């Protein structure tokens, strides 16, 4: 069975990929190398995203809280409206080891998100006014949920994973629960990081993958899960894999796979979309290396209902 039937890389020079299958079409959002705009692509197949024309739907302003370093956009369709979640900052200054990003969302009420008008719905505000990024949303048990990464002042890490319920697509409601912080050595290579959560359901469980360690060859995926019948806002409901579930594969020359999203093939197979590097080398800050490319592979479920991501396949046309 070929778990990588698409070109690898699928989309070159695009990191932090997010793929949404909606209305029989695949929509693609990602960070661009210049970090200055939000682009969308659309195709009738995953492979079609490889050559689909990118459409710029928003450009950063010259000043203000969304004027620099536009990171990791995600497109979602919620009650027939489109939403783009992303993080941005107004400064290159650092506090400790972290940037000063906050999370924002745009809304489009038109049927076509590539040609429609996008409206700024403002910052997604959390209980902490600290570095925050990489939000995603999902619907479960009739509720809209928001999971994201954020710096916590009393925890020695760059970012941790949180979960909250939403009152609407731009407002959190009630308490937030800390789902995960960097506990294991494989989560602390270069920097202690838990970021980029992505949610998928299977059977009676909700799974949240996340990325850990610095964004170089040490970058990898971890996994959290809970029973959907349990209280998701109770930290005791959640379990965490003690080992990474997707990581660098030297033989296949795939380095630092991470920041994933989930989608499906037209016949219902589960697909992991992620970025990875072709090399361990890179100059300067690895977040600016143009060697990160979007990739995709089919993954499977074992007899216990747990995802088996396998290894990142080698490059192929």
C-alpha positions in Angstrom: 0.0 0.0 0.0 1.4 3.4 -1.0 0.9 5.8 2.0 2.4 8.7 0.0 0.6 8.7 -3.4 1.2 12.5 -3.9 4.4 14.3 -4.9 6.7 14.8 -1.9 7.1 17.7 -1.3 3.5 18.4 -2.0 3.9 22.2 -1.9 7.4 23.7 -1.8 8.6 26.6 0.4 5.4 26.5 2.5 5.6 25.6 6.2 2.9 25.2 8.9 0.4 23.7 6.5 -3.3 23.6 7.0 -5.6 21.7 4.7 -9.4 21.8 4.8 -11.6 19.5 2.8 -14.9 21.3 2.3 -17.6 20.9 -0.3 -15.5 18.4 -2.2 -12.6 20.9 -2.5 -9.3 21.1 -0.8 -8.3 24.4 0.7 -4.7 25.1 1.7 -3.2 27.8 4.0 0.3 28.0 5.3 3.1 30.4 6.4 4.8 32.1 3.5 8.6 32.7 3.5 8.1 36.5 3.7 5.7 36.2 6.7 3.8 39.2 5.3 0.4 37.9 3.9 -2.2 35.3 4.0 -2.6 33.1 0.9 -5.2 30.5 0.0 -5.1 27.7 -2.6 -7.9 25.5 -3.8 -8.0 22.3 -5.8 -10.3 19.3 -6.4 -7.5 17.0 -5.2 -4.6 17.0 -2.8 -2.2 16.6 -5.6 -3.8 19.6 -7.3 -2.6 21.9 -4.5 0.9 21.4 -5.9 0.1 23.6 -8.9 -2.9 25.5 -7.7 -2.5 29.3 -8.0 -2.1 31.0 -4.6 -4.5 33.8 -4.0 -3.5 36.6 -1.5 -6.6 37.3 0.6 -5.0 39.6 3.1 -1.8 41.6 3.5 -0.3 42.8 6.8 -0.7 46.5 7.6 2.4 48.8 7.9 1.9 49.2 11.7 -0.1 47.9 14.6 -0.4 44.5 16.3 -0.7 42.6 13.1 2.1 44.3 11.2 5.0 41.7 11.5 5.7 38.0 11.2 2.4 36.6 10.1 2.6 32.9 11.2 0.7 29.7 10.7 -2.7 30.6 9.3 -5.6 28.1 9.4 -8.8 28.2 7.4 -12.0 26.9 8.9 -15.7 26.9 7.9 -18.0 27.5 10.8 -21.8 27.7 10.3 -21.3 28.6 6.6 -18.8 31.4 7.3 -15.0 31.3 6.7 -12.5 32.1 9.4 -8.7 32.5 9.1 -6.8 32.1 12.4 -3.2 33.2 12.6 -0.7 34.9 14.9 1.2 38.2 14.4 3.2 40.7 16.3 4.2 44.4 16.1 7.9 44.0 17.0 11.0 41.9 16.4 11.9 42.3 20.0 12.1 39.2 22.2 11.2 38.6 25.8 13.5 35.9 27.0 13.5 33.2 24.2 10.1 34.1 22.8 8.6 36.5 20.3 5.7 38.7 21.1 3.0 37.2 19.0 -0.7 37.2 19.8 -3.6 35.4 18.0 -6.0 37.0 15.6 -8.9 35.9 13.3 -10.5 37.2 10.1 -14.1 36.4 8.9 -15.5 36.1 5.4 -19.3 35.8 5.0 -19.1 35.3 1.2 -19.4 31.8 -0.3 -15.9 31.9 -1.9 -13.1 32.6 0.6 -10.6 33.2 -2.3 -12.6 36.1 -3.7 -14.8 37.2 -0.8 -14.3 40.1 1.6 -12.4 39.4 4.8 -13.2 41.4 8.0 -10.9 41.7 11.0 -12.6 40.2 14.1 -9.7 41.2 16.3 -7.5 39.4 18.8 -8.4 36.1 20.4 -7.9 37.1 24.0 -6.9 34.6 26.7 -6.5 34.9 30.4 -2.7 35.5 29.9 -1.4 38.4 27.9 1.7 36.5 26.7 3.3 35.0 23.6 0.6 32.9 21.9 0.2 31.2 18.5 -0.8 28.2 16.4 -4.5 28.1 17.2 -7.0 25.6 15.7 -10.7 25.0 16.3 -12.9 21.9 16.2 -16.5 21.0 16.9 -17.3 18.2 19.4 -20.3 17.4 21.5 -22.2 20.3 19.9 -19.6 22.8 21.1 -16.9 24.9 19.4 -13.4 24.3 20.9 -10.2 26.3 20.6 -6.8 24.8 21.3 -3.6 26.9 21.0 0.0 27.4 22.2 1.0 30.0 24.8 3.8 31.1 27.1 3.0 30.6 30.8 5.0 32.8 33.1 5.5 30.2 35.9 6.4 27.3 33.6 9.9 27.1 32.2 9.0 26.6 28.5 8.5 28.7 25.4 4.9 27.5 25.0 2.4 25.0 26.3 -0.9 23.6 24.9 -4.2 24.9 26.1 -7.9 24.2 25.4 -11.0 26.3 25.9 -14.6 26.4 24.8 -15.7 29.2 22.5 -18.8 31.5 22.7 -18.3 32.3 19.0 -15.5 31.9 16.5 -13.6 34.9 18.0 -14.4 34.7 21.7 -13.3 32.2 24.4 -15.7 31.4 27.2 -15.2 29.8 30.6 -12.0 28.3 31.9 -9.0 27.1 29.9 -7.2 23.9 30.7 -3.5 23.3 30.4 -3.2 20.1 28.3 0.5 19.7 27.9 3.9 21.3 28.7 7.3 20.1 27.7 7.9 17.2 30.2 10.2 14.8 28.2 13.7 15.4 26.9 12.5 15.0 23.3 10.2 18.0 23.9 13.1 20.2 25.0 15.7 19.9 22.3 17.0 23.4 21.4 14.0 25.0 23.2 11.3 23.5 25.5 8.3 23.7 23.2 4.8 22.4 22.8 3.0 24.1 19.9 0.9 23.7 16.8 -2.0 21.5 18.1 -4.2 19.7 15.6 -7.4 17.7 16.4 -8.8 14.6 15.0 -11.5 12.2 16.3 -11.6 8.4 15.9 -14.0 6.1 17.6 -14.8 7.4 21.0 -11.6 9.5 21.4 -10.4 13.0 20.5 -6.7 13.2 19.7 -4.6 16.3 19.6 -1.2 16.1 18.0 1.3 18.8 18.7 4.9 19.8 17.8 7.8 19.8 20.2 11.4 21.1 20.5 13.1 23.6 18.2 12.0 23.9 14.6 15.2 22.3 13.3 16.0 18.5 12.9 14.7 18.0 16.5 11.2 19.0 15.7 8.7 16.2 16.1 5.1 15.3 16.9 3.7 14.3 20.3 0.2 13.1 21.0 -2.6 13.7 23.5 -6.0 12.0 23.7 -9.2 11.8 25.8 -12.5 10.0 25.7 -15.1 12.2 24.1 -17.5 11.3 26.9 -15.2 12.8 29.5 -14.9 16.4 30.7 -12.4 17.9 28.2 -11.8 20.8 30.5 -10.5 18.5 33.2 -6.8 17.9 32.8 -7.2 14.4 34.3 -9.2 13.4 31.3 -6.2 13.7 29.0 -3.4 11.2 28.3 0.0 11.9 26.8 2.3 9.7 24.8 5.7 9.4 26.6 7.4 9.1 23.2 7.2 11.1 19.9 4.9 9.7 17.4 6.5 11.2 14.2 10.1 12.3 13.9 13.2 12.7 11.8 14.0 9.7 9.6 17.7 9.7 8.6 17.4 7.0 6.0 14.7 8.8 4.2 16.5 12.1 4.6 13.5 13.8 6.2 14.3 16.1 9.1 12.1 17.9 11.7 8.6 16.8 10.6 5.9 18.8 12.4 3.2 21.4 12.5 0.6 19.2 11.0 -3.1 19.2 10.1 -5.4 16.4 9.4 -7.6 15.8 6.3 -9.1 12.8 4.3 -8.8 11.4 0.9 -12.0 11.4 -1.2 -12.5 7.7 -0.2 -12.2 8.5 3.5 -8.6 7.5 4.3 -6.9 9.7 7.0 -4.1 12.0 5.8 -1.4 13.7 7.9 -0.3 17.0 6.3 3.0 18.4 7.8 6.2 20.2 6.9 9.7 18.7 7.0 13.2 19.7 5.9 15.4 18.1 3.3 18.6 18.8 5.2 19.9 19.2 8.7 21.8 22.2 7.6 20.5 25.8 7.6 21.9 29.2 8.4 20.6 31.4 11.2 17.2 31.0 12.8 15.7 27.7 11.5 12.3 29.4 11.4 13.6 31.4 8.4 15.1 28.5 6.5 13.5 28.1 3.0 14.1 24.3 3.3 10.8 23.6 5.0 8.2 22.1 2.6 4.6 20.8 2.9 4.2 17.1 2.7 1.3 14.6 3.1 1.0 10.9 3.9 -1.9 8.5 4.7 -1.9 7.1 8.2 -3.7 4.2 9.9 -5.3 3.2 13.1 -4.2 0.1 15.2 -6.6 -2.4 16.8 -6.7 -0.3 20.0 -7.9 2.8 18.0 -4.6 4.6 18.2 -3.1 6.5 15.2 0.0 5.0 13.6 1.7 7.8 11.6 4.7 5.7 10.5 7.8 7.5 9.2 8.1 10.5 6.9 8.5 9.0 3.4 11.4 10.1 1.2 11.2 12.8 -1.5 9.7 11.6 -4.8 8.1 13.2 -7.8 
